[in-house]
């Protein structure tokens, strides 16, 4: 069994709190994790593999100071939680965000059920532009406040829909999932699809996001957006590859000496 260097992880996310497996610890770690690691698809954008082995994930997130998308971030976070004594069940979802209601979508998103203190919670450190920043209690039809947008779950015929509140009276679907445990091969197949298929979003655009305490940073389809929690939006096109690399380093905190960061381009590679 691979043992994680928890001290290095805590140092990377700036965490100095309790390591007891409580709801409070889960919430604090979840928030610190998503505020530290950008959601990014530089590997697939450059035509590189996206490995999910724990040693490679630990190296990428902690030592290389990169980020990743759902299969990477949630696989790594699940291992951290298990090391601390949490009971974690991986789940898989169909993305519904910005998709027409009639469109069928595959199971291409990983999330985590965490059972702690007699209740079930959903942790998800890898959704991107509208990703949750703290764990959500698995209760239906209750608006839950977070440091960012309100959330809720709805259930119909055993399918849970995660929704985000956009505006005072508008709720939008984020993804749908059931509560059956997903196994590693489910994630290997989905990860291969989203990282290599020519119609996958992650082969069509460079996608980098990062929440801040009062806003979100989003880079997608050649545009850089700063979206504030009070509704203000600042948006501009990415001028060129030099501008892109400047944003990756100075806005998203990615390391300048990483080969994929230093060679980042607005055009796909591979």
MIKOLKOL-378697 format. One line per 4 residues: for each residue x, y, z of N, C-alpha, C. Coordinates in steps of 0.02 Angstrom, whole numbers, plus 50000, padded with zeros to 5 digits. Atoms other than C-alpha are relative to their C-alpha. Layout:
N
X Y Z X Y Z X Y Z  ...
***
This chain:
270
50042 49940 50000 50000 50000 50000 50044 50062 50000  49963 49938 50003 50064 50172 49953 49982 50045 50060  50011 49954 49945 50085 50290 50102 50014 50070 49977  49993 49931 50021 50061 50474 50072 50042 50040 50050
49965 49954 49957 50172 50610 50140 49951 50055 50020  50052 49953 49979 50034 50700 50235 50029 50068 50019  49970 49936 49980 50151 50832 50305 50014 50044 49939  49987 49962 50061 50203 50883 50129 49936 50026 49969
50066 49978 50026 50021 50890 50074 49973 50058 50041  50025 49946 49957 49971 50996 50224 50039 50065 49988  49959 49940 50013 50116 51114 50191 49981 50031 49933  50017 49976 50067 50067 51128 50007 49935 50040 50002
50065 49965 49999 49887 51180 50050 49996 50050 50057  49999 49952 49945 49938 51285 50201 49954 49981 50057  50047 50023 49948 49839 51178 50323 50038 49984 50064  49969 50012 49935 49884 51179 50508 49948 49979 50053
50053 50018 49953 49721 51119 50586 50001 49928 50022  50007 50068 49973 49660 50958 50663 50001 49949 49943  50002 50056 50048 49684 50792 50574 49952 49946 50023  50051 50048 49979 49545 50704 50670 49947 49995 49946
50049 50009 50054 49418 50629 50547 49930 50024 50019  50064 49968 49982 49275 50750 50585 49973 50038 49940  50029 49959 50052 49157 50851 50477 50038 50066 49994  49964 49937 50001 49250 51009 50527 50067 49994 49963
49936 50011 50035 49417 50937 50468 49988 49990 49926  50017 50012 50071 49338 50875 50306 49986 50066 49964  50018 49936 50031 49267 51048 50270 50063 50043 49991  49940 49958 50004 49432 51136 50308 50048 49975 49947
49954 50028 50050 49536 51017 50202 49973 50011 49929  50032 49992 50066 49412 51024 50056 50011 50071 49975  49993 49931 50021 49415 51214 50052 50073 50018 49985  49929 49985 50011 49604 51226 50070 50025 49967 49936
49978 50036 50060 49627 51096 49931 49979 50038 49937  50023 49968 50062 49519 51185 49801 50027 50070 49992  49971 49934 50005 49593 51355 49843 50074 49997 49980  49929 50008 50015 49768 51284 49812 50012 49972 49930
49986 50036 50061 49758 51167 49663 49953 50021 49944  50044 49983 50056 49693 51234 49497 49970 49938 49967  50029 50050 50045 49574 51130 49396 50031 50015 49932  49966 49987 50064 49675 51109 49236 50010 49936 49961
49994 50057 50044 49694 50995 49086 50062 50006 49955  49940 49989 50040 49870 51039 49027 50026 49935 49970  49975 50063 50028 49917 50856 49006 49963 49980 49937  50038 50021 50059 49776 50812 48888 50005 50052 49944
49993 49947 50050 49791 50981 48799 50065 49992 49961  49936 50011 50033 49972 50937 48761 50007 49928 49973  49998 50069 50026 49927 50759 48708 50039 49953 50044  49963 50042 49953 50008 50685 48863 49952 49955 50039
50043 50043 49958 49940 50540 48968 49979 50035 50064  50024 49974 49936 49839 50578 49124 49998 49940 50049  49997 50059 49956 49897 50444 49249 49961 50010 50064  50040 49997 49939 49791 50403 49401 50032 49960 50057
49968 50036 49945 49917 50305 49505 50016 50049 50055  49990 49955 49943 49938 50375 49679 50069 50031 50002  49935 49968 49999 50127 50402 49670 50006 50057 49949  49996 49948 50051 50109 50501 49508 49955 50060 50017
50043 49945 49980 49964 50603 49576 50032 50041 50056  49968 49964 49945 50057 50645 49736 50058 50043 49973  49945 49962 50029 50208 50698 49633 49974 50062 49963  50026 49945 50040 50103 50806 49518 49972 50056 50043
50033 49949 49960 50000 50895 49651 50047 50031 50051  49960 49974 49944 50127 50912 49791 50068 50024 49978  49931 49981 50016 50303 50912 49720 50004 50043 49938  49999 49960 50061 50269 50979 49545 49956 50062 50004
50043 49942 49988 50140 51103 49612 49953 50015 49942  50049 49993 50054 50018 51071 49471 49930 49991 50028  50068 50016 49981 49832 51039 49474 49977 49941 49958  50027 50055 50040 49717 50922 49379 49925 50005 49997
50073 50000 50003 49538 50877 49340 49972 49946 50045  50035 50038 49948 49410 50769 49429 50031 49933 50017  49974 50067 49985 49487 50596 49411 50066 50005 50038  49936 49990 49964 49655 50661 49470 49987 50027 50070
50010 49967 49936 49597 50778 49607 49962 49958 50050  50041 50038 49952 49464 50666 49683 50032 49933 50017  49963 50061 49982 49571 50508 49673 50052 50016 50054  49949 49980 49951 49709 50599 49766 49968 50020 50066
50033 49977 49938 49591 50681 49892 49970 49940 50037  50027 50059 49967 49506 50514 49927 50055 49963 50039  49945 50035 49967 49675 50438 49970 50022 50039 50063  49984 49960 49941 49714 50583 50088 49949 49986 50055
50052 50011 49950 49547 50560 50175 50004 49931 50031  49994 50068 49973 49568 50372 50193 50059 49995 50048  49941 50000 49957 49741 50399 50266 49984 50030 50069  50019 49967 49937 49660 50509 50399 49946 49962 50038
50049 50041 49965 49529 50377 50440 49928 50009 49978  50068 49992 50026 49378 50431 50338 49978 49939 49960  50029 50051 50043 49262 50307 50254 49978 50035 49935  50011 49966 50063 49260 50357 50070 49975 49951 49947
50027 50041 50055 49154 50286 49928 50001 50041 49936  50000 49963 50063 49192 50343 49750 49936 49990 49961  50061 50001 50041 49043 50385 49639 50017 50030 49932  49989 49973 50067 49027 50430 49456 49936 50032 49975
50057 49958 50018 48913 50560 49377 49998 50016 49926  50011 49974 50067 48841 50623 49214 49998 50077 50005  49998 49927 49997 48885 50807 49187 49939 50028 49964  50058 49967 50030 48733 50917 49154 50010 50075 49992
49988 49929 50003 48810 51090 49171 50008 50024 49928  49998 49970 50066 48780 51194 49014 49985 49950 49945  50021 50050 50050 48702 51045 48925 49925 50005 49990  50073 50000 50012 48530 51045 48840 49967 49942 50037
50034 50051 49960 48402 50947 48940 49990 49935 49962  50013 50061 50040 48373 50825 48796 50064 49962 49983  49937 50033 50018 48558 50783 48775 50020 49947 50051  49974 50053 49958 48619 50617 48844 50075 50011 50011
49929 49992 49986 48787 50628 48929 50028 49937 50034  49970 50060 49970 48908 50489 48981 50021 50013 50072  49975 49993 49932 48972 50456 49156 50075 50018 49997  49931 49976 50008 49129 50562 49151 50023 50045 50057
49978 49958 49944 49140 50646 49321 50003 49958 50064  49990 50036 49937 49208 50576 49484 49985 50045 50059  50013 49966 49937 49147 50627 49656 50006 49950 50057  49987 50042 49942 49161 50558 49833 49945 50005 50051
50044 50002 49942 49038 50504 49965 50044 49988 50061  49961 50007 49939 49114 50526 50138 49951 49991 50058  50043 50012 49942 49025 50449 50288 50038 50017 50063  49965 49975 49941 49072 50539 50447 49949 50027 50050
50043 49976 49946 48989 50575 50614 49927 49983 49988  50068 50025 50009 48836 50473 50568 49961 50029 49941  50034 49970 50058 48796 50565 50406 50042 49991 49938  49966 50004 50064 48839 50556 50222 50011 50070 49971
49982 49936 50031 48928 50701 50138 50029 49986 49931  49970 50005 50066 48980 50731 49958 50058 50049 49996  49941 49959 50012 49156 50794 49930 50016 49997 49925  49984 49997 50071 49209 50850 49757 50048 50058 49989
49949 49948 50007 49371 50945 49729 50020 50009 49926  49978 50000 50069 49372 50929 49539 49948 50014 49947  50048 49987 50054 49227 51004 49443 50018 50059 49956  49981 49946 50044 49300 51165 49379 49963 50064 50014
50024 49931 49997 49212 51330 49343 49946 50011 50053  50052 49993 49949 49063 51298 49459 50006 49945 50052  49990 50053 49951 49140 51167 49571 49985 50023 50071  50013 49983 49930 49087 51160 49753 50067 50009 50036
49937 49986 49964 49217 51225 49876 50002 49967 50069  50003 50037 49937 49160 51130 50032 49956 49939 49991  50044 50059 50006 49078 50960 50061 49927 50020 50012  50071 49988 49993 48889 50954 50049 49967 49940 50033
50035 50054 49967 48775 50852 50161 49952 49968 49950  50042 50036 50048 48683 50719 50061 49928 49998 50026  50070 49993 49982 48508 50782 50102 49964 50033 49942  50037 49977 50058 48373 50818 49975 49960 50063 50015
50046 49943 50001 48282 50980 49938 50013 50052 50055  49981 49950 49950 48378 51088 50062 50056 50042 49970  49947 49956 50024 48477 51240 50005 50056 50002 50051  49943 50000 49956 48651 51230 50077 50046 50058 49982
49954 49944 50012 48759 51384 50096 50071 49975 49998  49929 50016 50005 48943 51376 50050 50037 50066 49999  49964 49936 50007 49083 51505 50045 49990 50033 49932  50013 49974 50066 49032 51526 49864 49925 49996 49986
50071 49999 50019 48864 51484 49782 49959 49949 50042  50043 50049 49968 48715 51398 49869 49991 49938 49955  50008 50063 50036 48687 51215 49821 49940 49962 50029  50050 50045 49973 48552 51083 49838 50002 49935 49960
50009 50064 50034 48515 50902 49793 49926 49987 49992  50068 50025 50013 48356 50835 49714 50007 49926 49981  49997 50071 50017 48315 50650 49695 49937 49980 49962  50055 50026 50039 48206 50563 49566 50018 49929 49977
49988 50070 50019 48196 50373 49546 50071 49977 50015  49933 50022 49979 48360 50348 49639 50057 50039 49970  49948 49959 50030 48454 50478 49537 50002 50067 50035  49990 49937 49964 48525 50627 49631 50026 50052 49951
49976 49944 50041 48544 50794 49542 50029 50053 50045  49966 49945 49965 48668 50920 49608 49984 50064 49962  50018 49937 50031 48607 51097 49575 50036 50058 50035  49969 49939 49975 48686 51269 49596 49950 50057 49990
50044 49943 50007 48589 51429 49627 50034 50056 49962  49976 49945 50042 48616 51560 49493 49948 50055 50002  50050 49949 49992 48526 51718 49540 49950 49982 50055  50044 50010 49942 48387 51735 49670 49951 49942 49993
50052 50051 50008 48263 51611 49595 50017 49948 49947  49982 50045 50055 48361 51507 49469 50049 49948 50024  49957 50057 49984 48435 51335 49498 50018 49964 49936  49976 50035 50060 48541 51248 49366 50032 49934 50020
49970 50065 49987 48591 51065 49357 50075 50002 49988  49927 50007 50008 48776 51028 49382 50016 49930 49976  49992 50070 50023 48778 50837 49371 49951 49955 50035  50046 50050 49972 48676 50681 49408 50039 49936 50015
49965 50061 49981 48731 50524 49497 49954 49956 50042  50033 50044 49953 48670 50371 49590 50049 49984 50056  49960 50012 49941 48737 50305 49754 50035 49933 50000  49963 50063 50006 48814 50143 49689 50074 50015 49994
49928 49990 50002 49000 50131 49718 50028 49987 49931  49965 50009 50064 49105 50153 49561 50068 49968 50014  49936 50034 49991 49260 50047 49538 50053 50031 49955  49945 49966 50034 49431 50096 49472 49997 49996 49925
50003 50006 50073 49401 50029 49296 49952 50050 49970  50046 49948 50024 49253 50149 49279 50037 50066 49988  49963 49937 50005 49371 50295 49308 50055 49996 49948  49947 50007 50050 49510 50225 49199 49971 50010 49930
50031 49994 50066 49391 50211 49050 49978 50072 49987  50024 49932 50008 49310 50381 49079 50058 50049 49993  49942 49957 50004 49479 50463 49107 50033 49996 49931  49972 50008 50068 49546 50391 48944 49957 50036 49949
50044 49967 50048 49393 50455 48851 50008 50076 50003  50000 49927 49996 49395 50633 48918 50069 50030 49983  49933 49973 50013 49583 50651 48897 50026 49988 49929  49975 50016 50067 49600 50579 48721 49950 50008 49944
50048 49999 50054 49437 50582 48624 49997 50069 49967  49998 49935 50034 49437 50720 48491 49939 50044 50015  50059 49960 49985 49260 50774 48541 49995 50018 50073  50000 49982 49929 49304 50788 48725 50017 50074 50007
49986 49930 49986 49302 50965 48794 50074 50010 50015  49930 49992 49978 49477 50935 48863 50050 49991 49943  49959 49999 50060 49544 50906 48687 49982 50058 49955  50023 49944 50041 49450 51056 48618 50020 50068 50027
49981 49936 49971 49504 51191 48738 50045 49989 50061  49963 49999 49937 49630 51228 48874 49953 50028 50053  50050 49984 49949 49527 51236 49034 50037 50004 50067  49967 49990 49935 49598 51310 49194 49954 50044 50043
50041 49960 49955 49496 51371 49343 50029 49997 50070  49977 49999 49930 49531 51419 49523 49955 50047 50040  50040 49955 49959 49415 51486 49658 50045 50041 50047  49970 49958 49949 49471 51631 49766 49945 50014 50052
50049 49991 49947 49385 51689 49925 49940 50041 49978  50057 49958 50020 49277 51820 49837 49987 49998 49925  50012 50005 50072 49286 51770 49654 50027 49933 49974  49973 50058 50034 49327 51632 49530 50039 50022 49939
49961 49989 50060 49460 51630 49395 49984 49945 49950  50019 50049 50050 49413 51544 49233 50035 50016 49934  49968 49994 50066 49515 51518 49074 49973 49944 49957  50029 50050 50044 49421 51428 48936 49984 50033 49932
50013 49977 50068 49400 51445 48747 50036 50067 49985  49959 49941 50016 49538 51577 48742 49978 50064 50034  50021 49942 49963 49453 51694 48865 50019 49992 50074  49985 49999 49929 49505 51742 49041 49946 50040 50036
50056 49968 49965 49364 51782 49163 50015 50001 50075  49999 49994 49927 49363 51845 49341 49927 50012 50021  50071 49996 49983 49188 51811 49409 49992 50007 50076  50007 49984 49929 49149 51891 49577 49935 49971 50029
50059 50029 49968 49025 51821 49702 49942 50050 50003  50053 49950 50000 48928 51986 49699 49969 50011 49931  50030 49997 50067 48889 51959 49514 50043 50037 49949  49957 49965 50048 49025 52068 49437 50041 49951 49959
49961 50043 50044 49115 51991 49289 50050 50043 49961  49949 49970 50041 49279 52045 49210 50024 49948 49950  49984 50050 50051 49318 51958 49046 50042 50033 49946  49960 49976 50056 49449 51977 48910 50028 49941 49962
49968 50054 50037 49524 51873 48771 50073 49992 50021  49929 50013 49989 49693 51792 48797 50036 50021 49937  49972 49968 50060 49804 51892 48680 50042 49952 49958  49954 50044 50036 49935 51762 48635 50029 49950 50049
49972 50052 49957 50039 51619 48703 50039 50029 50059  49964 49969 49944 50147 51736 48808 49951 50023 50054  50052 49978 49953 49991 51809 48887 49971 49939 50037  50025 50061 49969 49927 51633 48918 50047 49976 50055
49952 50024 49950 50085 51581 49008 50004 50047 50060  50001 49952 49944 50082 51740 49112 49940 49987 50046  50060 50014 49960 49904 51700 49168 50009 49935 50040  49991 50064 49966 49947 51520 49210 50045 50007 50061
49951 49993 49946 50093 51574 49318 49977 50050 50053  50011 49945 49953 50035 51737 49397 49928 50003 50026  50068 50001 49975 49847 51710 49412 49982 49932 50031  50019 50067 49977 49830 51521 49433 50054 49967 50043
49948 50025 49956 49994 51494 49525 50035 49937 49977  49965 50058 50025 50063 51359 49412 50075 50016 49993  49928 49987 49998 50253 51338 49415 50029 50017 49931  49971 49977 50063 50350 51431 49281 50048 49949 49970
49951 50047 50025 50479 51291 49268 49970 49932 49981  50031 50062 50023 50353 51154 49231 50000 49999 49923  49995 50000 50073 50378 51098 49049 49935 50015 49964  50064 49987 50034 50193 51102 49006 49975 50071 50011
50018 49931 49988 50169 51273 49083 50044 50046 49957  49954 49957 50038 50323 51351 49002 49989 49994 49924  50013 50009 50072 50270 51278 48833 49926 50006 49982  50072 49997 50012 50084 51313 48849 49983 50043 49940
50020 49966 50060 49997 51367 48692 49924 50001 49996  50073 49997 50010 49821 51420 48643 49976 49947 49951  50018 50053 50048 49824 51281 48512 50015 49931 50029  49987 50067 49972 49810 51097 48556 50063 49970 49971
49939 50034 50020 49967 50991 48546 49987 49925 50001  50006 50073 50000 49974 50807 48500 49935 49976 49970
***
